[in-house]
Amino acid sequence: MAISFFEKLRMDKKSLSARKKKLGGSEINIIASGNKEKNNNLFLEKTDQKEPDDLTLIWAVIMGHITELVNLEWTEVYLEKTINMRQQVIEGKKHPFMRCTLDGVIENYKNKIAVIDAKFTLGRPTKDEAWGDVIPRLIRYYAPQLHWNAYLLQEYLDKPVEYGLLSFIRGGDKPILEEMQIDTAYQEELIELGKYFMNCVELGFEPDELPTMTDFVPEADLVPVDMEKDERWRSFALQIIQTAGANKIFKESSDKIKKLVPPNASEATGHGVKIKVQRNGSKRLEICKD
């Protein structure tokens, strides 16, 4: 039957098992998106409570597979640059839970190293979305994966990886190339997010309190904004200035008192302050009410 052709695109059991124990680039996209349903499904897969969804006959996934090669070959011709390290798997040294499968690497992109990912999209706008906003949305969605892969590549090569490239095939159009500069601070945020998620997997706690990630905004799109005419800003700014000293003392005292909580405590209470220990080990301070 023709189904056998599509089954060739399916991952084998060995690859699925390797992915289950690590966190890959496509998975950090899911976690960073903040979609609770998708995050919970990923958690269930990682903890063997759910089989991965069968994507064998999902058209967009099929097209992503079969267009990747021509996408990268076209980009090589377009840039007049060689794309190396295709489909190379890299696992983290500093953070062993990290993993990625590279689509490719360009070692002399603007005299720097760039990691590239080839994507296929049907390119349809979501509800109330303008046609021209589709690619910017996809760039924001895939930014975590590029930063994740760039971090692992930099660790592997022991050389800076300063650029990430997304090569999109939209419907039947030829590939378009989108560039972003790798933001190391954003990488650290992603790593902390991934670490939190994998700790939940290891301990068997559902990831109900995942840290919130803000969308990646390319540095070139950032601009200074004058808020002098915003009355709400003025009100909050005055409060911040008036309470800055007290807030600093509060934060320092909070950090210090949390360190006094015994390791076997579910909560610690005294002198009007309670520290609750969460299932994942984080500590939350509360002021006791009479």
Summary of the structure (lengths in Angstrom):
residues: 290
radius of gyration: 22.8
end to end distance: 72.2
largest distance: 73.6
contacts: 749
relative contact order: 0.11
helix: 46%
strand: 18%
